[in-house]
Amino acid sequence: MNSENEKQKGKGAAVTKTLTVTGMTCPACASGLEASFRNLPGVKEAKIDYNAKRATITYDPAKQTLQDIKKLITDSGYQVKE
């Protein structure tokens, strides 16, 4: 974890990360991935943009890690880049 996230973790502040997601073949893929984030503890908001191939995730680093977020994306069958 980088020092910025560690500082925010101590404060309990939410972190927003934008990731590039490849491998989605239709808008339903984006909707399904977005729905998966609703079940992930600590995720406050998830917006998946199929056309832009972007995922914007707002989460509480005290409850969730960026690695776990990336794992959810890859476990769903997509590739992720920062």
C-alpha positions in Angstrom: 0.0 0.0 0.0 1.3 3.4 -0.8 1.8 6.1 1.9 -1.1 8.1 0.7 -3.5 5.2 1.2 -1.9 4.5 4.6 -2.5 8.1 5.7 -6.1 8.0 4.5 -6.6 4.6 6.2 -5.7 6.2 9.5 -8.2 8.9 9.0 -11.0 6.6 7.8 -11.3 8.6 4.6 -12.7 7.1 1.4 -10.3 6.6 -1.5 -11.3 6.8 -5.2 -9.3 4.9 -7.8 -9.9 4.8 -11.5 -8.7 1.6 -13.2 -8.7 0.6 -16.9 -10.7 -2.6 -17.3 -10.3 -4.7 -20.5 -12.0 -7.8 -21.7 -15.6 -6.5 -21.4 -17.5 -7.4 -24.6 -20.8 -5.6 -24.0 -22.5 -3.1 -21.6 -24.0 -6.0 -19.7 -20.5 -7.0 -18.7 -20.0 -3.6 -17.1 -23.4 -3.8 -15.4 -22.6 -7.2 -14.0 -19.2 -6.1 -12.7 -20.8 -3.0 -11.1 -23.3 -5.2 -9.3 -20.5 -7.4 -8.0 -19.0 -4.4 -6.2 -22.2 -3.9 -4.3 -21.4 -7.0 -2.3 -17.8 -6.0 -1.5 -17.6 -4.6 2.1 -16.2 -1.1 2.3 -17.0 -0.2 -1.3 -19.0 3.0 -1.2 -19.5 3.5 -4.9 -18.6 1.7 -8.2 -19.1 3.1 -11.6 -18.1 0.9 -14.6 -18.0 2.7 -18.0 -18.1 0.1 -20.8 -17.3 2.6 -23.6 -14.3 4.2 -21.8 -13.2 0.8 -20.4 -12.9 2.4 -16.9 -13.9 1.5 -13.4 -14.1 4.2 -10.8 -14.3 2.8 -7.3 -14.7 4.7 -4.1 -13.9 2.6 -1.0 -12.9 2.7 2.6 -9.2 1.5 2.9 -9.9 0.4 6.5 -12.3 -2.2 5.1 -11.0 -3.0 1.6 -7.7 -3.0 -0.3 -6.9 -2.0 -3.8 -5.6 -5.5 -4.3 -9.0 -7.0 -3.3 -10.7 -4.7 -5.8 -8.4 -5.7 -8.6 -8.9 -9.4 -7.6 -12.7 -9.0 -7.9 -12.2 -7.6 -11.4 -9.8 -10.4 -12.5 -11.9 -13.1 -10.8 -14.8 -11.8 -12.9 -12.8 -12.6 -16.1 -11.5 -9.1 -17.0 -8.0 -7.6 -17.0 -7.2 -4.5 -14.9 -4.6 -1.7 -15.3 -4.0 1.3 -13.2 
